[in-house]
Amino acid sequence: MEKPYVYSHGVSNAFTNVLVWISTDGRDFGIGESAYVPGGGVREETPESTKQVIDRYLAPEIVGQDLFDIELIHEKMTSCLPGNLVAKAGIDLALWDILGKSLNLPVYKLLGGVYETKIPVTYTLSMDEPERMAEQAKYRVRQGYSTVVIKIGGNPEADLERLRVIREAIGSNIKIRLDANEAYRPDQAIRIIRKMERYDPEFVEEPVKRWDLDGMAKVTRAIDTPISSDESNTTLESAMKVIEEDSADILNIKISKNGGLFYAKKIAAIAKAKGLPCLVGGDNTYEITRQASRHFATSTPEVNRGYGSEGCGPASQSKTDDVTRKIVTYEDVSVMKGYVIVSDNPGLGVDLDNEKVAKYALP
């Protein structure tokens, strides 16, 4: 990364993800990505554990299966090894990619077709001094973003000052959302969010520890600002529990965190049953997962309920390179006035740069 990315879990300076290839009798290839979040306790998995899980446990379960039997393939992976959603997401994306290529269709056509063509995107500000964050926010607004996300956590009064300075810098017409990444106790969260509400935050994400759904429900009931669930919803079962306990008003779905497009669509369906909107969050990902996020967003009504999605836009983590030949850039966001669109190419629509893969591959 060009500069450190700071949030309540830690600091990221670089990241390593796992690429997954699936072939059909050696003729066609599907490409997937398992995205790991460095710098803190966000994922139980690591790139090293992910690779071993895929090679030793998951791949032997699915080699020889019919590509179109997605339900069966996921059931076989779950029966073999519960959890390990990041590893399974890499396989899942590669499956959808090769399915689309085999049918000469973009993946969104296989996920339900187009619901909304234009996807609004957001930019997330790394924690820094308030004035520097405000300058970055103004710069991104000039690029076309209509929503910025502020990373907060650790010092409530400092967080309040960050929000105040940024709101004054970008004005009242730009949306600001807050991402605490589990940083507060419920009582802290209630007190500080009540103070923050004077600056009109769009919503606050994951204000308390992911396992404290009772605490998050208390926060949700105590304030007027909506609460979003991110770290607290990973599996289908945990997403259902968040919904059943009224712990959040919004679900943040991330393709790697939630196990791939297969489970992302299922989580969106249970959100629809409760009437909750969804958004597509971003991780430290290559263009592979970002393009997959666009296929999901454009085909899913629950994502198109007025909230922008960082995971569909260019990465906010100041990446210096990628392993694909073409990426969606900040300039593309400017041309589209704060929106992006999904590729119409077959599969996920990504073109892997083999020279870059070789350059960055770890032994």
C-alpha positions in Angstrom: 0.0 0.0 0.0 1.1 3.6 -0.6 0.5 4.4 3.0 -0.6 2.6 6.2 -4.3 1.9 6.6 -5.3 2.5 10.2 -8.5 1.2 11.9 -9.5 0.0 15.3 -8.1 -3.5 14.9 -4.6 -2.4 13.8 -2.5 -1.1 10.9 -2.1 -2.6 7.5 0.9 -1.8 5.3 0.4 -4.7 2.7 -1.7 -7.7 2.2 -1.6 -11.2 0.8 -4.5 -13.1 -0.7 -4.9 -16.5 -2.2 -5.8 -17.1 -5.9 -7.8 -20.2 -6.8 -8.0 -21.8 -10.3 -10.6 -24.4 -11.3 -10.3 -26.1 -14.7 -12.6 -28.3 -16.7 -10.6 -31.2 -18.2 -7.8 -28.8 -18.6 -9.6 -26.7 -21.2 -11.2 -23.7 -19.4 -10.2 -22.0 -16.2 -12.2 -20.2 -13.6 -10.4 -17.7 -11.3 -11.3 -17.0 -7.7 -9.8 -15.1 -4.7 -9.8 -15.7 -1.0 -9.3 -12.4 0.6 -7.6 -12.1 4.0 -7.7 -9.0 6.2 -4.4 -8.2 7.9 -3.5 -5.9 10.8 -5.9 -7.3 13.5 -8.3 -9.9 14.7 -10.9 -9.7 11.9 -10.6 -13.2 10.4 -9.8 -16.5 11.9 -8.1 -17.6 8.7 -4.7 -16.7 7.2 -3.4 -17.0 3.7 -1.3 -19.9 4.7 -4.1 -21.8 6.4 -6.5 -21.0 3.5 -4.1 -22.5 1.0 -3.7 -25.7 3.0 -7.4 -26.0 3.6 -8.1 -25.8 -0.1 -5.3 -28.1 -1.2 -5.7 -30.8 1.4 -9.4 -30.8 2.3 -11.7 -28.9 0.0 -10.3 -29.6 -3.5 -10.4 -33.4 -3.1 -14.1 -33.1 -2.2 -15.1 -31.2 -5.4 -12.7 -32.5 -8.1 -14.9 -34.5 -10.5 -18.1 -32.8 -9.6 -20.5 -31.2 -12.2 -19.8 -27.5 -12.2 -23.5 -26.7 -12.2 -24.1 -28.5 -9.0 -23.3 -25.5 -6.8 -25.6 -26.5 -3.9 -24.0 -30.0 -3.8 -20.5 -28.6 -4.0 -21.0 -26.2 -1.1 -22.7 -29.0 0.9 -19.7 -31.3 0.3 -17.3 -28.5 1.4 -19.3 -27.8 4.6 -19.6 -31.5 5.4 -15.9 -31.9 5.0 -14.9 -28.8 7.0 -17.3 -26.3 8.7 -16.3 -22.7 8.7 -13.3 -21.6 6.7 -15.5 -19.2 4.7 -12.6 -17.3 3.2 -11.2 -20.5 1.7 -14.6 -21.5 0.4 -15.2 -18.1 -1.1 -12.1 -18.5 -3.4 -13.5 -21.8 -4.7 -17.0 -20.3 -5.0 -15.8 -17.3 -7.2 -13.8 -19.6 -9.4 -16.9 -21.8 -9.9 -19.1 -18.9 -10.9 -16.3 -17.6 -13.2 -16.0 -20.8 -15.1 -19.7 -21.3 -15.2 -20.2 -17.9 -16.9 -17.3 -18.6 -19.3 -18.8 -22.0 -20.2 -22.1 -20.4 -21.0 -20.6 -17.2 -22.5 -22.6 -15.1 -19.9 -21.6 -12.6 -17.3 -22.0 -14.0 -13.8 -24.8 -11.5 -12.9 -27.0 -13.3 -15.5 -26.6 -16.5 -13.4 -27.4 -14.7 -10.1 -30.8 -13.3 -11.2 -30.0 -10.8 -14.0 -29.9 -7.0 -13.8 -31.9 -5.4 -11.1 -29.9 -2.1 -11.1 -27.2 -1.2 -13.6 -25.5 1.7 -11.8 -24.0 0.9 -8.4 -23.3 3.8 -6.0 -19.9 3.4 -4.3 -18.2 4.9 -1.2 -14.7 5.7 0.0 -13.4 4.7 3.4 -11.1 7.1 5.3 -8.3 5.5 7.3 -7.9 6.9 10.9 -5.7 9.9 11.0 -5.6 13.5 12.3 -9.0 15.2 11.8 -7.6 17.8 9.4 -5.8 15.2 7.2 -9.0 13.1 7.1 -11.0 16.2 6.1 -8.6 17.0 3.3 -8.9 13.4 2.0 -12.7 13.6 2.3 -12.8 16.8 0.2 -10.6 15.2 -2.4 -12.8 12.2 -2.7 -15.9 14.3 -3.0 -14.3 16.2 -5.8 -13.7 12.9 -7.5 -17.4 12.2 -7.5 -18.1 10.3 -4.2 -21.3 11.2 -2.5 -20.6 9.1 0.6 -17.5 8.8 2.7 -16.9 6.3 5.5 -14.9 7.3 8.6 -13.0 4.7 10.5 -13.4 5.3 14.2 -12.7 3.6 17.5 -10.5 3.7 20.6 -11.1 7.3 21.7 -14.7 8.5 21.6 -13.9 12.2 21.9 -11.3 12.0 19.2 -13.8 10.2 17.0 -16.3 12.9 17.6 -13.8 15.6 16.6 -12.9 13.7 13.4 -16.6 13.6 12.5 -17.1 17.3 13.3 -14.1 18.5 11.3 -15.0 16.3 8.3 -18.7 17.3 8.3 -17.7 21.0 8.4 -15.2 20.4 5.5 -17.6 18.6 3.1 -20.9 20.2 4.0 -24.3 18.8 4.7 -25.1 17.3 1.3 -22.5 14.5 1.4 -23.3 11.4 3.4 -21.0 10.3 6.2 -21.1 6.8 7.7 -19.0 5.6 10.7 -17.3 2.2 11.0 -16.2 1.4 14.6 -15.0 -2.2 13.8 -16.2 -3.4 17.3 -14.3 -0.7 19.2 -16.8 0.4 21.9 -18.6 -1.1 24.8 -22.4 -0.7 24.5 -22.6 2.1 27.0 -19.8 4.0 25.3 -21.4 3.5 21.9 -24.7 4.9 23.1 -23.2 7.9 24.6 -20.9 8.8 21.8 -23.3 8.1 19.0 -25.9 10.4 20.6 -23.3 13.1 20.5 -22.4 12.3 16.9 -26.0 12.5 15.8 -25.8 16.3 15.6 -23.5 15.7 12.5 -26.1 13.5 10.8 -24.2 10.2 10.3 -25.9 7.9 7.7 -25.3 4.9 10.0 -22.8 3.4 12.4 -21.2 0.0 11.6 -20.4 -2.7 14.2 -20.1 -0.4 17.3 -19.5 -3.3 19.7 -17.9 -6.7 19.8 -19.2 -9.1 17.1 -20.4 -11.7 19.7 -22.3 -9.2 21.8 -25.5 -9.2 19.9 -27.4 -8.2 23.1 -25.2 -5.2 23.4 -25.6 -4.2 19.8 -29.4 -4.6 20.1 -29.3 -2.2 23.1 -27.4 0.3 21.0 -29.8 -0.1 18.1 -32.8 0.6 20.4 -31.2 3.5 22.2 -30.3 5.7 19.3 -32.0 7.2 16.2 -29.1 6.5 13.8 -29.2 3.1 12.0 -26.7 0.4 13.0 -25.1 -1.9 10.5 -23.8 -5.4 11.1 -20.5 -6.5 9.5 -18.2 -8.6 11.6 -21.2 -10.1 13.5 -22.6 -11.7 10.3 -20.4 -14.3 8.7 -22.3 -17.5 8.3 -26.0 -17.8 7.3 -26.8 -18.8 10.9 -25.0 -15.8 12.4 -26.8 -13.4 9.9 -30.1 -15.0 11.0 -29.3 -14.5 14.6 -28.5 -10.8 14.0 -31.9 -10.4 12.4 -33.8 -12.4 14.9 -32.4 -10.4 17.8 -33.0 -7.0 16.1 -29.3 -6.3 16.6 -29.0 -4.2 13.4 -30.9 -2.2 10.8 -28.6 -3.0 7.9 -26.5 -6.0 6.8 -23.0 -5.5 5.4 -22.3 -8.5 3.1 -18.7 -9.1 2.1 -18.0 -11.7 -0.6 -15.0 -13.3 1.2 -16.2 -13.0 4.7 -19.6 -14.6 3.9 -18.3 -17.5 1.9 -18.7 -16.3 -1.7 -21.6 -15.4 -4.0 -23.6 -18.5 -3.1 -24.0 -17.5 0.5 -24.1 -13.8 -0.2 -27.3 -14.3 -2.2 -28.8 -16.5 0.6 -28.0 -13.9 3.3 -29.6 -11.2 1.1 -32.7 -13.3 0.8 -33.2 -13.6 4.6 -32.6 -9.9 4.9 -35.4 -9.4 2.4 -37.7 -11.5 4.6 -37.1 -9.1 7.5 -37.1 -6.0 5.3 -33.5 -5.1 6.0 -31.4 -3.4 3.3 -27.9 -4.7 2.5 -24.7 -3.2 1.2 -21.5 -4.8 -0.2 -18.5 -4.1 2.0 -14.9 -4.1 0.9 -11.9 -6.0 2.1 -8.2 -5.9 1.1 -9.0 -7.4 -2.3 -7.8 -7.7 -5.8 -10.1 -6.8 -8.7 -11.4 -10.4 -8.8 -13.5 -10.0 -5.6 -14.4 -6.4 -6.5 -15.8 -7.5 -9.8 -17.6 -10.4 -8.1 -19.1 -7.8 -5.7 -20.4 -5.8 -8.6 -22.1 -8.9 -10.1 -23.7 -9.5 -6.7 -24.8 -5.9 -6.2 -26.3 -5.4 -9.7 -28.4 -8.6 -9.4 -29.6 -8.2 -5.8 -32.6 -5.9 -4.9 -31.7 -5.7 -1.2 -28.4 -4.0 -2.1 -30.2 -1.4 -4.1 -32.0 0.3 -1.2 -30.1 3.7 -1.1 -26.8 2.7 0.4 -23.5 2.9 -1.4 -21.1 -0.1 -1.4 -17.3 0.3 -0.9 -16.7 -3.3 -2.1 -17.9 -2.5 -5.6 -15.7 0.5 -6.1 -11.9 1.0 -6.3 -10.2 -0.2 -3.1 -9.9 2.5 -0.4 -6.6 1.0 0.9 -4.3 2.8 -1.5 -3.2 -0.3 -3.4 -0.1 0.2 -5.6 -0.8 -2.6 -8.0 -3.2 -5.5 -8.8 -3.0 -9.0 -10.4 -5.5 -8.2 -13.1 -4.9 -6.3 -16.3 -7.7 -3.9 -15.9 -9.2 -2.4 -12.8 -12.0 0.1 -12.0 -10.3 3.3 -11.0 -11.1 6.5 -9.2 -11.2 8.2 -12.6 -14.0 5.8 -13.6 -15.9 6.8 -10.5 -15.5 10.4 -11.5 -16.8 9.8 -15.0 -19.8 7.9 -13.6 -20.4 10.6 -11.0 -20.1 8.3 -8.0 -21.2 5.1 -9.6 -19.6 2.0 -11.2 -21.0 -0.7 -13.5 -20.4 -4.4 -13.8 -18.5 -6.0 -16.7 -20.5 -7.7 -19.4 -17.7 -10.1 -20.3 -18.2 -13.8 -19.7 -17.7 -15.1 -16.1 -16.5 -12.5 -13.6 -15.0 -10.5 -16.4 -11.5 -10.3 -15.0 -8.3 -10.7 -17.0 -5.5 -12.1 -14.9 -2.0 -10.7 -15.5 0.2 -13.8 -15.3 3.4 -11.7 -15.1 2.0 -9.9 -12.1 0.9 -13.2 -10.5 4.5 -14.5 -11.0 6.0 -11.3 -9.7 4.0 -11.3 -6.4 3.6 -15.1 -5.8 5.0 -16.3 -2.5 7.0 -19.6 -2.5 
